[in-house]
Structures are given as C-alpha cells and as structure tokens.
Amino acid sequence: MLWLDKHRPDLKVIPPDIQAKLDAGNDFGDLAMGMFGPFEEMTVYRPGTHIPDKKAMIANTLDAIERRVEVICEAAFSNYNNYCAVDILRRTEAGYDMYEVKNAPELQEQFVRDAGFQYYILKRCKLPVGKIFIVLHGQ
C-alpha cells in the first residue's frame, strides 16, 4: 500500500472489507495511545500525502526522549536503513517499556516477531528497553 501511495496512487484499490479492518485497527490504536494518560504522538506525514515522513518522526522522537516525555506514541527509530515506529513507549526509571498494539483477540507469531524487530532497532539505537508488552483487543 505504501508503495502504491508513493508511486502509483491511481492504481490503489482497497476492498471495503479490508478498509474496514484497517479502520478498526487504527481506531483501536488511537484508543490505546491514551491508556497511560497524556501522550505525545510522533506521526508526521509528507505534505499532501498519508505517507509517513520518517526523518521528521525520528527527529520528533529524539526530541521527546531528550525532554523526558512520559508516553511517546509512534516513536520512530532507524538503524542501518532499518526503520520502525513503536506504538507506545512508556518512560520508566530504567529507560522505556515498549507496547505493541494489535487489534486481534489472540497472540500471533507475527506480533512477537514485529515486537522483536522493534526491540532490536531500539537496542541498536542505544535506547534502554525494560519490558515489552503486546496489547491485544480481546473479544
């Protein structure tokens, strides 16, 4: 979808059932952002698009960490051209706990792999990570 957004938006077609799932996931993610109270969201889009501006998001994230923001949502990191945006980082005494939010009723292997990849990038960026949580939408 991101490739089509950038290179061929005229060819992008999302079936209504898929769009409904994407919308539900976004709605659940938006609700989850507030589960720890006030937060700062790092999402920035390229002008006139829905394509994330990764450089701006990384800069915003580094600034939020420097300011010791308690809860950072969509925190962006990059290491050797590997990029990730962590759904929620919550500051702790030792660093940050990481929360990966999924609109699913049960844990799936791909969720663990996704969280593991994000953890790898954060460690390579020298961000101290304590616990990792996968937040699911139960039924």
N, CA, C and O atoms as CSV, one atom per row, in Angstrom:
chain,resi,resn,atom,element,x,y,z
A,1,MET,N,N,0.822,-1.201,0.000
A,1,MET,CA,C,0.000,0.000,0.000
A,1,MET,C,C,0.860,1.258,0.000
A,1,MET,O,O,0.554,2.223,-0.699
A,2,LEU,N,N,1.947,1.246,0.791
A,2,LEU,CA,C,2.790,2.431,0.838
A,2,LEU,C,C,3.458,2.690,-0.510
A,2,LEU,O,O,3.600,3.841,-0.925
A,3,TRP,N,N,3.870,1.616,-1.197
A,3,TRP,CA,C,4.486,1.790,-2.498
A,3,TRP,C,C,3.481,2.428,-3.462
A,3,TRP,O,O,3.818,3.362,-4.190
A,4,LEU,N,N,2.265,1.924,-3.462
A,4,LEU,CA,C,1.241,2.499,-4.334
A,4,LEU,C,C,0.951,3.944,-3.958
A,4,LEU,O,O,0.790,4.790,-4.839
A,5,ASP,N,N,0.881,4.244,-2.650
A,5,ASP,CA,C,0.649,5.631,-2.217
A,5,ASP,C,C,1.688,6.572,-2.822
A,5,ASP,O,O,1.363,7.673,-3.267
A,6,LYS,N,N,2.928,6.125,-2.831
A,6,LYS,CA,C,4.018,6.987,-3.295
A,6,LYS,C,C,4.155,7.002,-4.814
A,6,LYS,O,O,4.302,8.066,-5.415
A,7,HIS,N,N,4.106,5.824,-5.433
A,7,HIS,CA,C,4.455,5.715,-6.846
A,7,HIS,C,C,3.268,5.656,-7.809
A,7,HIS,O,O,3.347,6.183,-8.919
A,8,ARG,N,N,2.180,5.027,-7.398
A,8,ARG,CA,C,1.038,4.852,-8.297
A,8,ARG,C,C,-0.285,4.946,-7.552
A,8,ARG,O,O,-1.038,3.972,-7.519
A,9,PRO,N,N,-0.586,6.100,-6.950
A,9,PRO,CA,C,-1.837,6.201,-6.189
A,9,PRO,C,C,-3.082,5.953,-7.043
A,9,PRO,O,O,-4.134,5.592,-6.515
A,10,ASP,N,N,-2.967,6.141,-8.338
A,10,ASP,CA,C,-4.095,5.899,-9.235
A,10,ASP,C,C,-4.472,4.428,-9.335
A,10,ASP,O,O,-5.590,4.104,-9.736
A,11,LEU,N,N,-3.551,3.529,-8.977
A,11,LEU,CA,C,-3.816,2.092,-9.041
A,11,LEU,C,C,-4.271,1.493,-7.709
A,11,LEU,O,O,-4.657,0.325,-7.650
A,12,LYS,N,N,-4.226,2.281,-6.659
A,12,LYS,CA,C,-4.538,1.746,-5.333
A,12,LYS,C,C,-6.043,1.531,-5.180
A,12,LYS,O,O,-6.839,2.462,-5.303
A,13,VAL,N,N,-6.407,0.287,-4.911
A,13,VAL,CA,C,-7.799,-0.080,-4.659
A,13,VAL,C,C,-7.821,-0.938,-3.396
A,13,VAL,O,O,-7.161,-1.975,-3.325
A,14,ILE,N,N,-8.579,-0.498,-2.413
A,14,ILE,CA,C,-8.699,-1.272,-1.176
A,14,ILE,C,C,-10.139,-1.758,-1.077
A,14,ILE,O,O,-11.061,-0.946,-0.998
A,15,PRO,N,N,-10.344,-3.077,-1.081
A,15,PRO,CA,C,-11.709,-3.602,-0.959
A,15,PRO,C,C,-12.347,-3.130,0.353
A,15,PRO,O,O,-11.653,-2.964,1.356
A,16,PRO,N,N,-13.656,-2.917,0.346
A,16,PRO,CA,C,-14.333,-2.393,1.536
A,16,PRO,C,C,-14.100,-3.217,2.809
A,16,PRO,O,O,-13.970,-2.640,3.888
A,17,ASP,N,N,-14.043,-4.548,2.709
A,17,ASP,CA,C,-13.825,-5.358,3.907
A,17,ASP,C,C,-12.421,-5.161,4.473
A,17,ASP,O,O,-12.232,-5.173,5.689
A,18,ILE,N,N,-11.446,-4.980,3.598
A,18,ILE,CA,C,-10.072,-4.718,4.047
A,18,ILE,C,C,-9.990,-3.324,4.663
A,18,ILE,O,O,-9.353,-3.141,5.701
A,19,GLN,N,N,-10.627,-2.347,4.033
A,19,GLN,CA,C,-10.620,-0.989,4.572
A,19,GLN,C,C,-11.268,-0.947,5.952
A,19,GLN,O,O,-10.808,-0.219,6.832
A,20,ALA,N,N,-12.328,-1.719,6.143
A,20,ALA,CA,C,-12.986,-1.767,7.457
A,20,ALA,C,C,-12.034,-2.313,8.520
A,20,ALA,O,O,-12.006,-1.813,9.645
A,21,LYS,N,N,-11.254,-3.337,8.166
A,21,LYS,CA,C,-10.275,-3.883,9.115
A,21,LYS,C,C,-9.178,-2.868,9.425
A,21,LYS,O,O,-8.774,-2.712,10.578
A,22,LEU,N,N,-8.702,-2.184,8.395
A,22,LEU,CA,C,-7.677,-1.161,8.604
A,22,LEU,C,C,-8.203,-0.047,9.507
A,22,LEU,O,O,-7.509,0.407,10.417
A,23,ASP,N,N,-9.436,0.388,9.246
A,23,ASP,CA,C,-10.046,1.448,10.061
A,23,ASP,C,C,-10.223,1.008,11.509
A,23,ASP,O,O,-9.954,1.779,12.431
A,24,ALA,N,N,-10.677,-0.238,11.715
A,24,ALA,CA,C,-10.861,-0.755,13.079
A,24,ALA,C,C,-9.522,-0.827,13.809
A,24,ALA,O,O,-9.441,-0.496,14.992
A,25,GLY,N,N,-8.482,-1.255,13.114
A,25,GLY,CA,C,-7.150,-1.300,13.720
A,25,GLY,C,C,-6.655,0.084,14.102
A,25,GLY,O,O,-6.082,0.274,15.175
A,26,ASN,N,N,-6.880,1.052,13.218
A,26,ASN,CA,C,-6.483,2.436,13.525
A,26,ASN,C,C,-7.263,2.990,14.708
A,26,ASN,O,O,-6.698,3.668,15.566
A,27,ASP,N,N,-8.557,2.702,14.755
A,27,ASP,CA,C,-9.383,3.172,15.880
A,27,ASP,C,C,-8.903,2.573,17.197
A,27,ASP,O,O,-8.807,3.277,18.203
A,28,PHE,N,N,-8.600,1.269,17.194
A,28,PHE,CA,C,-8.111,0.612,18.412
A,28,PHE,C,C,-6.758,1.195,18.821
A,28,PHE,O,O,-6.511,1.435,20.003
A,29,GLY,N,N,-5.893,1.418,17.846
A,29,GLY,CA,C,-4.588,2.014,18.136
A,29,GLY,C,C,-4.713,3.404,18.717
A,29,GLY,O,O,-3.979,3.768,19.635
A,30,ASP,N,N,-5.647,4.190,18.180
A,30,ASP,CA,C,-5.871,5.541,18.703
A,30,ASP,C,C,-6.356,5.499,20.149
A,30,ASP,O,O,-5.929,6.306,20.975
A,31,LEU,N,N,-7.248,4.556,20.455
A,31,LEU,CA,C,-7.719,4.418,21.845
A,31,LEU,C,C,-6.591,3.987,22.773
A,31,LEU,O,O,-6.479,4.478,23.897
A,32,ALA,N,N,-5.754,3.063,22.296
A,32,ALA,CA,C,-4.665,2.541,23.123
A,32,ALA,C,C,-3.650,3.621,23.469
A,32,ALA,O,O,-3.034,3.568,24.533
A,33,MET,N,N,-3.467,4.599,22.587
A,33,MET,CA,C,-2.498,5.660,22.861
A,33,MET,C,C,-2.759,6.341,24.196
A,33,MET,O,O,-1.819,6.746,24.879
A,34,GLY,N,N,-4.010,6.468,24.567
A,34,GLY,CA,C,-4.352,7.179,25.793
A,34,GLY,C,C,-4.429,6.302,27.027
A,34,GLY,O,O,-4.857,6.781,28.077
A,35,MET,N,N,-4.032,5.035,26.947
A,35,MET,CA,C,-4.223,4.142,28.091
A,35,MET,C,C,-3.349,4.505,29.288
A,35,MET,O,O,-3.611,4.035,30.395
A,36,PHE,N,N,-2.328,5.322,29.098
A,36,PHE,CA,C,-1.481,5.749,30.218
A,36,PHE,C,C,-1.645,7.231,30.517
A,36,PHE,O,O,-0.840,7.812,31.244
A,37,GLY,N,N,-2.674,7.840,29.966
A,37,GLY,CA,C,-2.889,9.268,30.197
A,37,GLY,C,C,-2.287,10.095,29.073
A,37,GLY,O,O,-2.213,9.649,27.928
A,38,PRO,N,N,-1.856,11.308,29.413
A,38,PRO,CA,C,-1.330,12.207,28.373
A,38,PRO,C,C,-0.150,11.582,27.622
A,38,PRO,O,O,0.671,10.872,28.202
A,39,PHE,N,N,-0.090,11.862,26.329
A,39,PHE,CA,C,0.961,11.313,25.476
A,39,PHE,C,C,1.298,12.326,24.399
A,39,PHE,O,O,0.560,13.284,24.166
A,40,GLU,N,N,2.435,12.092,23.744
A,40,GLU,CA,C,2.797,12.859,22.554
A,40,GLU,C,C,2.934,11.880,21.404
A,40,GLU,O,O,3.621,10.865,21.517
A,41,GLU,N,N,2.274,12.193,20.293
A,41,GLU,CA,C,2.348,11.347,19.108
A,41,GLU,C,C,3.374,11.925,18.138
A,41,GLU,O,O,3.408,13.134,17.907
A,42,MET,N,N,4.201,11.062,17.578
A,42,MET,CA,C,5.297,11.487,16.716
A,42,MET,C,C,4.955,11.480,15.228
A,42,MET,O,O,5.779,11.893,14.413
A,43,THR,N,N,3.771,11.024,14.858
A,43,THR,CA,C,3.407,10.875,13.448
A,43,THR,C,C,3.446,12.205,12.706
A,43,THR,O,O,2.852,13.194,13.135
A,44,VAL,N,N,4.154,12.205,11.587
A,44,VAL,CA,C,4.208,13.334,10.664
A,44,VAL,C,C,4.073,12.754,9.260
A,44,VAL,O,O,4.697,11.743,8.939
A,45,TYR,N,N,3.261,13.393,8.429
A,45,TYR,CA,C,3.103,12.931,7.052
A,45,TYR,C,C,3.789,13.879,6.084
A,45,TYR,O,O,3.906,15.077,6.340
A,46,ARG,N,N,4.245,13.317,4.959
A,46,ARG,CA,C,4.783,14.149,3.899
A,46,ARG,C,C,3.660,15.051,3.403
A,46,ARG,O,O,2.507,14.622,3.344
A,47,PRO,N,N,3.975,16.287,3.049
A,47,PRO,CA,C,2.922,17.225,2.628
A,47,PRO,C,C,2.020,16.659,1.534
A,47,PRO,O,O,2.490,16.149,0.516
A,48,GLY,N,N,0.720,16.763,1.769
A,48,GLY,CA,C,-0.269,16.343,0.789
A,48,GLY,C,C,-0.447,14.848,0.629
A,48,GLY,O,O,-1.085,14.399,-0.324
A,49,THR,N,N,0.117,14.056,1.563
A,49,THR,CA,C,0.008,12.601,1.447
A,49,THR,C,C,-0.346,11.990,2.803
A,49,THR,O,O,-0.461,12.686,3.812
A,50,HIS,N,N,-0.515,10.671,2.790
A,50,HIS,CA,C,-0.645,9.895,4.020
A,50,HIS,C,C,0.585,9.016,4.209
A,50,HIS,O,O,0.531,7.986,4.882
A,51,ILE,N,N,1.694,9.437,3.607
A,51,ILE,CA,C,2.959,8.709,3.707
A,51,ILE,C,C,3.752,9.299,4.869
A,51,ILE,O,O,3.993,10.506,4.904
A,52,PRO,N,N,4.161,8.455,5.824
A,52,PRO,CA,C,4.916,8.977,6.970
A,52,PRO,C,C,6.224,9.640,6.549
A,52,PRO,O,O,6.934,9.144,5.675
A,53,ASP,N,N,6.531,10.768,7.185
A,53,ASP,CA,C,7.806,11.448,6.995
A,53,ASP,C,C,8.747,10.893,8.061
A,53,ASP,O,O,8.812,11.404,9.179
A,54,LYS,N,N,9.470,9.845,7.698
A,54,LYS,CA,C,10.289,9.110,8.664
A,54,LYS,C,C,11.342,10.000,9.319
A,54,LYS,O,O,11.547,9.917,10.530
A,55,LYS,N,N,12.005,10.840,8.549
A,55,LYS,CA,C,13.048,11.704,9.115
A,55,LYS,C,C,12.459,12.643,10.161
A,55,LYS,O,O,13.045,12.829,11.227
A,56,ALA,N,N,11.314,13.232,9.865
A,56,ALA,CA,C,10.668,14.139,10.828
A,56,ALA,C,C,10.215,13.374,12.070
A,56,ALA,O,O,10.327,13.878,13.188
A,57,MET,N,N,9.707,12.167,11.874
A,57,MET,CA,C,9.254,11.369,13.015
A,57,MET,C,C,10.426,10.978,13.909
A,57,MET,O,O,10.307,10.999,15.134
A,58,ILE,N,N,11.550,10.624,13.305
A,58,ILE,CA,C,12.743,10.280,14.088
A,58,ILE,C,C,13.221,11.494,14.875
A,58,ILE,O,O,13.550,11.387,16.057
A,59,ALA,N,N,13.257,12.649,14.216
A,59,ALA,CA,C,13.679,13.879,14.895
A,59,ALA,C,C,12.737,14.208,16.054
A,59,ALA,O,O,13.192,14.572,17.138
A,60,ASN,N,N,11.433,14.081,15.831
A,60,ASN,CA,C,10.458,14.331,16.899
A,60,ASN,C,C,10.667,13.372,18.069
A,60,ASN,O,O,10.578,13.766,19.232
A,61,THR,N,N,10.947,12.113,17.745
A,61,THR,CA,C,11.153,11.096,18.787
A,61,THR,C,C,12.387,11.421,19.621
A,61,THR,O,O,12.339,11.368,20.850
A,62,LEU,N,N,13.479,11.754,18.967
A,62,LEU,CA,C,14.703,12.093,19.701
A,62,LEU,C,C,14.474,13.298,20.609
A,62,LEU,O,O,14.970,13.339,21.735
A,63,ASP,N,N,13.725,14.270,20.116
A,63,ASP,CA,C,13.397,15.442,20.931
A,63,ASP,C,C,12.543,15.051,22.138
A,63,ASP,O,O,12.788,15.524,23.248
A,64,ALA,N,N,11.555,14.202,21.931
A,64,ALA,CA,C,10.682,13.768,23.030
A,64,ALA,C,C,11.471,12.997,24.084
A,64,ALA,O,O,11.238,13.171,25.280
A,65,ILE,N,N,12.397,12.152,23.654
A,65,ILE,CA,C,13.231,11.404,24.599
A,65,ILE,C,C,14.103,12.373,25.395
A,65,ILE,O,O,14.242,12.239,26.610
A,66,GLU,N,N,14.685,13.340,24.706
A,66,GLU,CA,C,15.528,14.329,25.380
A,66,GLU,C,C,14.730,15.133,26.408
A,66,GLU,O,O,15.247,15.491,27.466
A,67,ARG,N,N,13.465,15.412,26.084
A,67,ARG,CA,C,12.603,16.161,27.012
A,67,ARG,C,C,11.992,15.266,28.089
A,67,ARG,O,O,11.247,15.742,28.946
A,68,ARG,N,N,12.303,13.982,28.045
A,68,ARG,CA,C,11.835,13.005,29.023
A,68,ARG,C,C,10.305,12.905,29.056
A,68,ARG,O,O,9.692,12.842,30.122
A,69,VAL,N,N,9.713,12.891,27.868
A,69,VAL,CA,C,8.262,12.724,27.739
A,69,VAL,C,C,7.892,11.363,28.307
A,69,VAL,O,O,8.554,10.367,28.018
A,70,GLU,N,N,6.836,11.315,29.114
A,70,GLU,CA,C,6.424,10.087,29.803
A,70,GLU,C,C,5.895,9.012,28.858
A,70,GLU,O,O,6.254,7.841,28.984
A,71,VAL,N,N,5.046,9.406,27.914
A,71,VAL,CA,C,4.444,8.441,26.978
A,71,VAL,C,C,4.606,8.991,25.562
A,71,VAL,O,O,4.119,10.073,25.234
A,72,ILE,N,N,5.305,8.212,24.733
A,72,ILE,CA,C,5.556,8.593,23.345
A,72,ILE,C,C,4.862,7.572,22.447
A,72,ILE,O,O,5.094,6.369,22.570
A,73,CYS,N,N,4.015,8.055,21.548
A,73,CYS,CA,C,3.292,7.160,20.634
A,73,CYS,C,C,3.842,7.308,19.216
A,73,CYS,O,O,4.162,8.407,18.765
A,74,GLU,N,N,3.941,6.178,18.531
A,74,GLU,CA,C,4.519,6.112,17.182
A,74,GLU,C,C,5.953,6.634,17.188
A,74,GLU,O,O,6.365,7.366,16.288
A,75,ALA,N,N,6.702,6.247,18.215
A,75,ALA,CA,C,8.103,6.636,18.348
A,75,ALA,C,C,8.913,5.994,17.227
A,75,ALA,O,O,8.877,4.776,17.054
A,76,ALA,N,N,9.640,6.804,16.469
A,76,ALA,CA,C,10.323,6.321,15.265
A,76,ALA,C,C,11.828,6.219,15.473
A,76,ALA,O,O,12.453,7.087,16.082
A,77,PHE,N,N,12.394,5.127,14.947
A,77,PHE,CA,C,13.822,4.851,15.069
A,77,PHE,C,C,14.327,4.248,13.770
A,77,PHE,O,O,13.574,3.616,13.029
A,78,SER,N,N,15.614,4.451,13.502
A,78,SER,CA,C,16.232,3.863,12.329
A,78,SER,C,C,17.664,3.484,12.656
A,78,SER,O,O,18.367,4.199,13.370
A,79,ASN,N,N,18.084,2.342,12.116
A,79,ASN,CA,C,19.450,1.876,12.288
A,79,ASN,C,C,19.829,1.092,11.040
A,79,ASN,O,O,19.185,0.097,10.708
A,80,TYR,N,N,20.881,1.543,10.345
A,80,TYR,CA,C,21.331,0.892,9.114
A,80,TYR,C,C,20.171,0.648,8.143
A,80,TYR,O,O,19.997,-0.462,7.640
A,81,ASN,N,N,19.393,1.682,7.891
A,81,ASN,CA,C,18.256,1.650,6.962
A,81,ASN,C,C,17.124,0.736,7.401
A,81,ASN,O,O,16.212,0.473,6.617
A,82,ASN,N,N,17.156,0.249,8.625
A,82,ASN,CA,C,16.017,-0.473,9.192
A,82,ASN,C,C,15.229,0.536,10.022
A,82,ASN,O,O,15.789,1.240,10.862
A,83,TYR,N,N,13.942,0.593,9.779
A,83,TYR,CA,C,13.074,1.598,10.405
A,83,TYR,C,C,11.963,0.913,11.169
A,83,TYR,O,O,11.467,-0.136,10.758
A,84,CYS,N,N,11.577,1.508,12.279
A,84,CYS,CA,C,10.381,1.042,12.976
A,84,CYS,C,C,9.719,2.212,13.678
A,84,CYS,O,O,10.369,3.205,14.005
A,85,ALA,N,N,8.433,2.086,13.902
A,85,ALA,CA,C,7.675,3.044,14.704
A,85,ALA,C,C,6.985,2.240,15.802
A,85,ALA,O,O,6.112,1.418,15.525
A,86,VAL,N,N,7.379,2.479,17.032
A,86,VAL,CA,C,6.842,1.751,18.184
A,86,VAL,C,C,5.504,2.380,18.563
A,86,VAL,O,O,5.395,3.599,18.694
A,87,ASP,N,N,4.495,1.542,18.738
A,87,ASP,CA,C,3.169,2.072,19.049
A,87,ASP,C,C,3.199,2.946,20.298
A,87,ASP,O,O,2.736,4.086,20.263
A,88,ILE,N,N,3.738,2.428,21.398
A,88,ILE,CA,C,3.782,3.197,22.646
A,88,ILE,C,C,5.099,2.911,23.371
A,88,ILE,O,O,5.471,1.756,23.576
A,89,LEU,N,N,5.786,3.973,23.750
A,89,LEU,CA,C,6.924,3.888,24.666
A,89,LEU,C,C,6.511,4.589,25.950
A,89,LEU,O,O,6.024,5.720,25.925
A,90,ARG,N,N,6.708,3.912,27.067
A,90,ARG,CA,C,6.365,4.495,28.365
A,90,ARG,C,C,7.639,4.577,29.204
A,90,ARG,O,O,8.293,3.568,29.469
A,91,ARG,N,N,7.973,5.795,29.612
A,91,ARG,CA,C,9.214,6.021,30.355
A,91,ARG,C,C,9.146,5.351,31.720
A,91,ARG,O,O,8.114,5.390,32.390
A,92,THR,N,N,10.250,4.738,32.126
A,92,THR,CA,C,10.394,4.110,33.431
A,92,THR,C,C,11.659,4.668,34.081
A,92,THR,O,O,12.364,5.483,33.485
A,93,GLU,N,N,11.937,4.233,35.279
A,93,GLU,CA,C,13.161,4.674,35.941
A,93,GLU,C,C,14.407,4.195,35.202
A,93,GLU,O,O,15.440,4.863,35.227
A,94,ALA,N,N,14.313,3.048,34.552
A,94,ALA,CA,C,15.473,2.454,33.880
A,94,ALA,C,C,15.542,2.762,32.386
A,94,ALA,O,O,16.540,2.429,31.748
A,95,GLY,N,N,14.532,3.379,31.817
A,95,GLY,CA,C,14.508,3.642,30.382
A,95,GLY,C,C,13.085,3.716,29.882
A,95,GLY,O,O,12.339,4.629,30.237
A,96,TYR,N,N,12.706,2.748,29.052
A,96,TYR,CA,C,11.354,2.718,28.485
A,96,TYR,C,C,10.834,1.293,28.415
A,96,TYR,O,O,11.592,0.359,28.156
A,97,ASP,N,N,9.541,1.131,28.645
A,97,ASP,CA,C,8.838,-0.100,28.324
A,97,ASP,C,C,8.177,0.124,26.959
A,97,ASP,O,O,7.806,1.242,26.604
A,98,MET,N,N,8.047,-0.945,26.228
A,98,MET,CA,C,7.552,-0.886,24.862
A,98,MET,C,C,6.215,-1.627,24.761
A,98,MET,O,O,6.077,-2.733,25.284
A,99,TYR,N,N,5.237,-1.024,24.094
A,99,TYR,CA,C,3.913,-1.617,23.919
A,99,TYR,C,C,3.592,-1.680,22.435
A,99,TYR,O,O,3.542,-0.656,21.754
A,100,GLU,N,N,3.377,-2.880,21.947
A,100,GLU,CA,C,2.956,-3.103,20.566
A,100,GLU,C,C,1.460,-3.403,20.602
A,100,GLU,O,O,1.032,-4.344,21.271
A,101,VAL,N,N,0.667,-2.611,19.888
A,101,VAL,CA,C,-0.790,-2.695,19.952
A,101,VAL,C,C,-1.321,-3.392,18.708
A,101,VAL,O,O,-1.002,-3.007,17.583
A,102,LYS,N,N,-2.140,-4.427,18.925
A,102,LYS,CA,C,-2.727,-5.180,17.819
A,102,LYS,C,C,-4.232,-5.330,18.021
A,102,LYS,O,O,-4.685,-5.682,19.111
A,103,ASN,N,N,-4.991,-5.067,16.988
A,103,ASN,CA,C,-6.433,-5.227,17.033
A,103,ASN,C,C,-6.774,-6.674,16.684
A,103,ASN,O,O,-7.316,-6.965,15.617
A,104,ALA,N,N,-6.441,-7.575,17.615
A,104,ALA,CA,C,-6.659,-9.010,17.410
A,104,ALA,C,C,-7.011,-9.635,18.757
A,104,ALA,O,O,-6.547,-9.162,19.794
A,105,PRO,N,N,-7.820,-10.683,18.756
A,105,PRO,CA,C,-8.239,-11.288,20.025
A,105,PRO,C,C,-7.199,-12.216,20.655
A,105,PRO,O,O,-7.281,-12.516,21.846
A,106,GLU,N,N,-6.217,-12.675,19.862
A,106,GLU,CA,C,-5.223,-13.592,20.428
A,106,GLU,C,C,-3.846,-13.323,19.828
A,106,GLU,O,O,-3.711,-12.754,18.744
A,107,LEU,N,N,-2.846,-13.747,20.565
A,107,LEU,CA,C,-1.461,-13.539,20.164
A,107,LEU,C,C,-1.137,-14.356,18.913
A,107,LEU,O,O,-1.529,-15.517,18.792
A,108,GLN,N,N,-0.418,-13.731,17.994
A,108,GLN,CA,C,0.040,-14.414,16.783
A,108,GLN,C,C,1.557,-14.282,16.695
A,108,GLN,O,O,2.133,-13.308,17.180
A,109,GLU,N,N,2.190,-15.255,16.082
A,109,GLU,CA,C,3.652,-15.270,15.980
A,109,GLU,C,C,4.183,-14.003,15.319
A,109,GLU,O,O,5.228,-13.489,15.716
A,110,GLN,N,N,3.474,-13.498,14.316
A,110,GLN,CA,C,3.944,-12.302,13.615
A,110,GLN,C,C,3.995,-11.092,14.542
A,110,GLN,O,O,4.810,-10.194,14.330
A,111,PHE,N,N,3.141,-11.048,15.564
A,111,PHE,CA,C,3.167,-9.942,16.524
A,111,PHE,C,C,4.450,-9.987,17.351
A,111,PHE,O,O,5.065,-8.955,17.619
A,112,VAL,N,N,4.839,-11.182,17.747
A,112,VAL,CA,C,6.069,-11.364,18.527
A,112,VAL,C,C,7.277,-10.997,17.669
A,112,VAL,O,O,8.202,-10.342,18.149
A,113,ARG,N,N,7.274,-11.412,16.415
A,113,ARG,CA,C,8.378,-11.082,15.505
A,113,ARG,C,C,8.467,-9.570,15.292
A,113,ARG,O,O,9.557,-9.000,15.270
A,114,ASP,N,N,7.314,-8.933,15.137
A,114,ASP,CA,C,7.277,-7.480,14.948
A,114,ASP,C,C,7.869,-6.781,16.175
A,114,ASP,O,O,8.708,-5.890,16.038
A,115,ALA,N,N,7.439,-7.179,17.357
A,115,ALA,CA,C,7.964,-6.591,18.587
A,115,ALA,C,C,9.460,-6.865,18.725
A,115,ALA,O,O,10.214,-5.999,19.167
A,116,GLY,N,N,9.887,-8.060,18.350
A,116,GLY,CA,C,11.301,-8.411,18.407
A,116,GLY,C,C,12.143,-7.549,17.477
A,116,GLY,O,O,13.234,-7.113,17.845
A,117,PHE,N,N,11.639,-7.306,16.277
A,117,PHE,CA,C,12.345,-6.436,15.330
A,117,PHE,C,C,12.466,-5.032,15.895
A,117,PHE,O,O,13.530,-4.417,15.823
A,118,GLN,N,N,11.371,-4.522,16.461
A,118,GLN,CA,C,11.401,-3.178,17.042
A,118,GLN,C,C,12.400,-3.107,18.200
A,118,GLN,O,O,13.155,-2.142,18.318
A,119,TYR,N,N,12.399,-4.129,19.045
A,119,TYR,CA,C,13.339,-4.175,20.160
A,119,TYR,C,C,14.779,-4.141,19.646
A,119,TYR,O,O,15.619,-3.423,20.188
A,120,TYR,N,N,15.057,-4.911,18.610
A,120,TYR,CA,C,16.390,-4.946,18.013
A,120,TYR,C,C,16.821,-3.544,17.574
A,120,TYR,O,O,17.935,-3.113,17.872
A,121,ILE,N,N,15.939,-2.838,16.867
A,121,ILE,CA,C,16.261,-1.495,16.389
A,121,ILE,C,C,16.482,-0.548,17.569
A,121,ILE,O,O,17.437,0.229,17.555
A,122,LEU,N,N,15.628,-0.596,18.581
A,122,LEU,CA,C,15.787,0.279,19.743
A,122,LEU,C,C,17.101,0.016,20.468
A,122,LEU,O,O,17.778,0.955,20.884
A,123,LYS,N,N,17.464,-1.253,20.620
A,123,LYS,CA,C,18.733,-1.581,21.267
A,123,LYS,C,C,19.913,-1.075,20.438
A,123,LYS,O,O,20.886,-0.566,20.994
A,124,ARG,N,N,19.835,-1.211,19.115
A,124,ARG,CA,C,20.899,-0.702,18.243
A,124,ARG,C,C,20.989,0.820,18.321
A,124,ARG,O,O,22.057,1.393,18.102
A,125,CYS,N,N,19.870,1.474,18.633
A,125,CYS,CA,C,19.845,2.935,18.794
A,125,CYS,C,C,20.207,3.346,20.225
A,125,CYS,O,O,20.170,4.528,20.569
A,126,LYS,N,N,20.552,2.369,21.042
A,126,LYS,CA,C,21.006,2.586,22.421
A,126,LYS,C,C,19.915,3.132,23.346
A,126,LYS,O,O,20.213,3.837,24.311
A,127,LEU,N,N,18.651,2.806,23.051
A,127,LEU,CA,C,17.566,3.182,23.949
A,127,LEU,C,C,17.377,2.050,24.956
A,127,LEU,O,O,17.133,0.912,24.555
A,128,PRO,N,N,17.482,2.333,26.239
A,128,PRO,CA,C,17.289,1.266,27.225
A,128,PRO,C,C,15.822,0.833,27.286
A,128,PRO,O,O,14.932,1.633,27.577
A,129,VAL,N,N,15.596,-0.447,27.004
A,129,VAL,CA,C,14.243,-1.008,26.996
A,129,VAL,C,C,14.132,-2.005,28.137
A,129,VAL,O,O,14.967,-2.898,28.278
A,130,GLY,N,N,13.085,-1.843,28.957
A,130,GLY,CA,C,12.834,-2.773,30.056
A,130,GLY,C,C,11.951,-3.915,29.592
A,130,GLY,O,O,12.439,-4.942,29.121
A,131,LYS,N,N,10.658,-3.728,29.728
A,131,LYS,CA,C,9.703,-4.777,29.372
A,131,LYS,C,C,9.059,-4.487,28.024
A,131,LYS,O,O,8.960,-3.339,27.590
A,132,ILE,N,N,8.621,-5.573,27.370
A,132,ILE,CA,C,7.919,-5.479,26.095
A,132,ILE,C,C,6.540,-6.109,26.280
A,132,ILE,O,O,6.417,-7.239,26.751
A,133,PHE,N,N,5.516,-5.364,25.904
A,133,PHE,CA,C,4.148,-5.836,26.029
A,133,PHE,C,C,3.485,-5.846,24.662
A,133,PHE,O,O,3.716,-4.958,23.842
A,134,ILE,N,N,2.663,-6.854,24.426
A,134,ILE,CA,C,1.828,-6.874,23.220
A,134,ILE,C,C,0.396,-6.731,23.708
A,134,ILE,O,O,-0.123,-7.595,24.415
A,135,VAL,N,N,-0.232,-5.635,23.323
A,135,VAL,CA,C,-1.583,-5.309,23.761
A,135,VAL,C,C,-2.559,-5.803,22.703
A,135,VAL,O,O,-2.495,-5.403,21.540
A,136,LEU,N,N,-3.471,-6.687,23.132
A,136,LEU,CA,C,-4.450,-7.278,22.214
A,136,LEU,C,C,-5.838,-6.757,22.499
A,136,LEU,O,O,-6.146,-6.349,23.619
A,137,HIS,N,N,-6.664,-6.774,21.488
A,137,HIS,CA,C,-8.071,-6.382,21.621
A,137,HIS,C,C,-8.874,-7.666,21.832
A,137,HIS,O,O,-9.203,-8.359,20.869
A,138,GLY,N,N,-9.183,-7.979,23.072
A,138,GLY,CA,C,-9.947,-9.193,23.365
A,138,GLY,C,C,-11.369,-9.088,22.871
A,138,GLY,O,O,-11.866,-8.001,22.577
A,139,GLN,N,N,-12.021,-10.246,22.785
A,139,GLN,CA,C,-13.420,-10.230,22.346
A,139,GLN,C,C,-14.342,-10.410,23.508
A,139,GLN,O,O,-15.560,-10.423,23.332
